[in-house]
C-alpha cells in the first residue's frame, strides 16, 4: 500500500526513455558507492548533476509549488548570509577560498529543477546504497585489518566515513522496509548484509559523530515510525546493538569513555581559561563552543565573518577570555555554533530553516505520503546528529554534497508524491 501511495513500488532495473534521464539516474545510483574510496567522487557527481541542471534550464518544466519556492529561497538566503557576513567583516583570501563550497547552496536551484523532473531519483539513490554499504565495509576493512590503521579513514577521514556509513545503512534499511514484500529472499539477504556491513564500517571508523548519529537516528525512527506493539522491542534492539558496538569494538569503547570522562572534567573546572581540561579532545571542543557564544555577544547580527574564527580566538586569548588551545583550530566542531559565530543570529536562522523547513513539510504530509516523508525525516535527523560534533556538514565540499543532494532528492520526491496524491483524490 505504501509503495502505491507514493509510486515507490519495487521496479526492476529498466531502460529510461531519454539520455538525460538515464544519465541522471546513473549518477545518483553511483553517488553512494565509492564516495569514501575515490577522491572527489561525491563532489564530482554533485557538480555533474548541477551542470546537467544548468543545461536543462531552457527546457519546459512545471511551475514550482509554493513549498518548493520557499525551500529554494532558504538555500539562496543561506548563501547570501555568507556574502553579507564576509563583506561586512572584511573580505579576504580565506573567504575567497570558501566561496566554492558556499556557492553549492546557490547551485541547489538548478540541481533541484533537474531532480524534480525525475521522480525515481530517490529510488536510485537508495538502490545505490546497497552497493555503497558493501564498499564502505571493504574500505574500512582494508584500512584497519590490512593497512594497520587504528581506525577506518577512507580517502578523507574517520569523521566523514563514519557518519556516511551510518547514513548509508539507514538508506539501505529503509529501502528494504519499503520493498520487503516485493523482492526475492536473496535480494533481502543482500540488502540486510549491506546494512550490517555499513554499520560495521561506522564502528571501525571510531567516529563519535557516527556513533551518536546511529543512536539518535535509530531511536527517532523507532519512536516516530514504529507501531506501538513493536516499539519496546525495537528500542531494546537498538540499545543492544549500540551496547554490542560499545563492548566489542575497542575503537568505539575508548572513544565513548574518553568523551564522557573529558566532558565531566571540563564541566567541573572553575576557570576554563587556564584549566588543563580545556586541552583534551572533548574539552577543546567545549571551549570553542563557549568562546563562540562570547563572539555572538559582541557581534550578534552578522557574526565575526566566515573563516575568521582563529583571528577572533587570538584576540580573546590575549584578553584572557579563552584558553590558548583554541588558537590552533579553524572552526568550532558544531554546525550550529559555527554558523552562529561566523554569520550571526541571521545565519543561524537560515541554517535552521535549511534543515527544518523541509522537516516541517515532511511531517505535514506524513499521513498522505508516508514513504517519502519517512526517508526525508531520516536524512534530516541523521544530518542533524552529525552536525552536533562536526562543522564539516556545511563547510566541506563532500559533506555539503551529501547534505544537499539527499535533501533535494527526498524533498522533491515528497512534493511529487503529495501532488500526485491530491490529483488522484
N, C-alpha and C positions, 0 to 999 in steps of 0.2 A: 504493500500500500504506500509506504513512504517513498519508494522509488517512483511510483506512478505520479504522486502529487508533484514532485519536483522534476520529473522527467530524468531521474537519475538511475533508472533501472540498468542492470548489468547488460552491456553490449559487447560483442566480440570486437577484436581489432579489425576494422574495415577501412577501405579507402575513402577519402573525403573528396568532394566534388571539385574544389579549386586548389591551385598550387599554394596560394597564400594560407588557406585553412590548414592544409596538410603541414606546411612549414611551422605554423604557429603551434599546432598540437605536438609536433615533433620536438620543438624547442622546449615546450613546457614539460613534456614527458622526460626529457633529458635533464631538466633542471636539478632534481634531487639526486641524480645517480652518481656523479663523480665530483660533486662540489667541494668535498674535503680532500680530494686526492689530486686534482688537476688545478693548478694555479689559474685564477681569473675565470674559471669555468662558469661560476654563478654570475659574475659581473658581465661577462661577455654575452651570455644568454639573455640577461636583462636588457643589455644595450641593443642586441639584435632585435628583440621584440619592440623596443622603443622605436628603432629605425623603421621597422615594418609599419608600425603605427603612424609614424610621420608621413611615410609614403602613401598610406591609405586614407589620409585625412580628406582627400578630394572626393573620395567615393561617397555615394549616398548612404546615409545612416538614419536610424530612427531618432527623433528628438529625445534629448535627455529628460529624465524624470526629475522632479524637484529634489529627491533624496540624492540622486547622482550629482546634480549641480552643487549641492551643499558639500558633499564629500570632496569634490574636486576643488572647490573654493577653500576648503580647510587645508588641503595639501599646498595650494598656492600661498595661503596665509603663513604656513609654517616656513616656506622658503622666503617669503617676504620679511619675516622676523629676523632671519639670518642677515639679509641685506640691511635692514634698519639698524640692528644692533652693531653690525660690523662697521657701517659708515658712522654711526653715532659715537662709537668708541675709537675711531681712527683705523681706517683700512690699512692692512699691512700684508707682508708676504704670507703669513700663516693663514690669513683669510682668503687669499688668492688660492692657496693650496687646498683649502677646504671647499672651495666653490664647486668643484666637480661632484663631490658627494652630495652637497646640499641641493644641487640642481636636479638630482634624482626626484626630489619631492615635487618639482615642477614638471618633470618628464612623465610623471604619473598620468598626466592628462592624455597625451597621445597613446600611452600604454592602455589606459582604461578604455578609450574609444575603440581600440583594436579588440581587446579581450571581450568587451560586451557584445560584439558581433558573433561570437562563437561560444554558445552556452555549454559546450562539453569541455571547456578548459579545465574546470575543477576535476572532472573525471580523469583527465590525462595526467594532471599533477599527482593525484592520489595513486594512479597506476605506476607512475614513475617512482613513487616512494617505496614500492615493493622491492625493486632492484636497488633502490637507494639504501635501504636498511642493510642489505647484504654487503654492499660495497663499503659502507661505513664500518661494519664489523671487520671486514678484511683489512681495511686501513688501520684500524685500532689494533688488531692482532699483530700486524707487521711491525707497528711502532713499538709495542710493548714486548711481544714474545720473540721477534726476530731481531729488531734493531736494538733492543735492550733499553729503550727509554723508560723512565719511571712512570710516565703517563702517555696516553694516546695524544698525539699532537696534530696529526694530519698535515696538510700543506700550510696551515696557518698557526693555530694554537689550540690548546685544550679548551679555551674559553669560547670558541665557536663550534668546534666539533662536538663537544658535549651537548650544548643546547640544540644544535641542529639534529643530532641523533635522537634526542627526545621528541622534537617536533616531528621528525620523520616517523618515529614509532607511533605517534598518535594519528598522523595522517593515514598510515598503513592500517592501523587497528580500526579506524573509522570506516575505511573502505571495506574491510571485512564485515563489519557490523551492518553496513548498508546493503551488502550483496550476499550475505551468508546463505540465504535460501536459494540463490540462483547460480552459484558456482560449484564446480566439481570439487569433491573432497580433496583431491590432490592439490588444487589451487588454494584451498583453505589452509592446508598444511604449509604451503609455500609462503602465504601471506603471514600466518602466525609465526612462522620461523623468522621471517624478516622483522617482525615486531620485536621478538626476543633478541635478535642479532643487533638491532638498533639500540635497544636498552643496554645490552652488554657493552656496546661501543661507548655509550654515555658513561657507564660505570668505569670503564678503563680510562676514560679521559680524566677522571677525578675532578671534574668541573663542579664547583659549588652551584653555579647558575643552572647547570644541567640537572643536578640533584634536586634543587629547590623547585625548578620548573616541572620535573616529573611529579613530585608530591603535590604541588599546588594544582596543576592541571588535572591530575588523576582524581584528587578529592573533589575539585569543581565539577568534573564530568559526572561523578557519582551522585553528588548532591543535587545537581541541576537536571540531569537527564535520566538517572536510574529510576526504575519502578520501585515503589516503596517496599515491596516484598524482597527485592534484591539489594536494597541499599546497604543493609547491615553487612551482608556477605561481601559486597563489593568493597566496602570500607575496610573490612578485615583483610581482604585480598590485597588491596593497595598498601596497607600497613605492613603485611607480611613481606611483600615484595621489597618495600623500602628497607625493612629490617634485614632481610637477607643480603641486600646490596651492602648495607652498613656492616654486617657481621663478617661477610665472606670476602669482601674486597678491601684490602688494606688501604688502597688509594682513597676510597670513599670514607672509610672509618677515620683515617688520620685527618682528612680534610674537615670532616664534620666536627671531630673532637677539638681540633685546633681552633676552628672558628668559634665554637662555644666558649672555650677557655679564654681566648683573646678578647671576646666581647665582654665577658664578665670582668676581666682585668681593666678594660678601658672604662667601663661604667662605674667601677669602684674608685677610679682615680680622681683626686681632688683638683689637680691642676694639669690639664691635658697638654699645656704648652711645654712642660718640662718632664712629664711623667714618661717613663720608658714604654708604657703600654701603648703609646701612640706610634711606636716604631714597629709594631708587629704587623703581620699581613692584614689582619682584620682591623687592627687599631688604626692603621694609616687610612683605611677607607672611611672609618667612622670620623676620624679627624678631618678628612677632606669634606665630608658632609657637614660637619659642624662649622667649618670655615666658610663653606659655600653659603650657608644661611647668613653669616656675617656679611658676605658680599651683597646679598639681596637687600639687606637692611640699608646698605649705602647706595645701591643703585637698583631700586625695585622695579622700574618700568621696563627698561630695555636691557638690563643686566650689565655685566662687565665687558661683554663682547666675545664672540666665538674665538676660541684659541688663546684667550688672554689669561687663562687660569694661572699658569706659572708666574707671570709677572705680578698679578694681583696677590698671589700667595706670598711672594717675596716681600711685598710691602707689609703684609700683615705679620710676617715673621719678624721683620725689623721693628715693628711696633709692639712686639711681644704678645700678639693676639693669637698666634698659631704656631704649632710645632715645626721645627726646621725640616722635618722629614718630608713634608708635603711638597717642598720646592722641586723635588725630582719627578713629579707627576704632572702629566699634561691635562688630565681631566679627572673629576670625581667619578668613582665607579658606580654610577647610578644614573640612568637616563633622565629621570625627572629632576633630580638635583642638578645635573649638568646643564640641562636646558634652562632651568630656573635661574642658575647663576650666570650663564652666558647670555641668555636672551631675556631675562627678567620674567616678571609675572605674566606679561603678554605672551612670551614664548611658552611658558608653562601651560597657559590656557590653550594655545594652539596644539601642543603635543597631546594634551588630554583629549581635545576634540578629535585629533587624528586617530587616537587609539579607540576612543569610547563612543564617538558618534556612530561608527559602523556597528559597534556592540548594541547600541540602542535600537538601531534598525533591525538587527538580527533578533533581538528579544521581542520587538514589536510584531515581527512577522513569524514568530516561533510556531504558533499554533497552526498557521496556514501553510507554512513552508518549512517544516521541521528539519528535513535533511540538510538543506543549505544553511539554515540558521545554526545548527549544531556545529558544523565544521568551522563556520566563521567565528563562533564564540570560542571554540577550542584554540584556534590560531591566536586570537587576541589575548586570551588568558595566559597561554604559554609565553608569548612575547612579553607580556606584562611582567611575568615572573622572572624571565631572563633579565629584564630591564632593571630589576632591583639590585643586581650585583655587577652589571656591566654597562658602560656607556656606549659600547660599540654599536648597539642596535640602531642608533640614528647617526653615527659618525663614521662608520667604516663601510666601504663600498659593498662588500659581500653581505654584511648583516642587513644593511638598508635594502638590498635587493631581495633578501629573504622576507623581510617585513613587508615591503611594498607589493611584491608580486603576489604573495599569499593573500594580502588584504584585497588587492584589486580583483583577483580571480574569484575569491569567495564572496566578496560584496556584489560583484556583477552577476554571479550565479544566483545569488539570493534575490536580487532585484528581478532578474529574468523569471525565476520560479514564482515569485509573488505576482508578477504581472500576468503570467500565464494562468495562475490560479484565479485571478479576478476575471480574466477573459472567459474562462470556462464556468464561471459562477460557482 
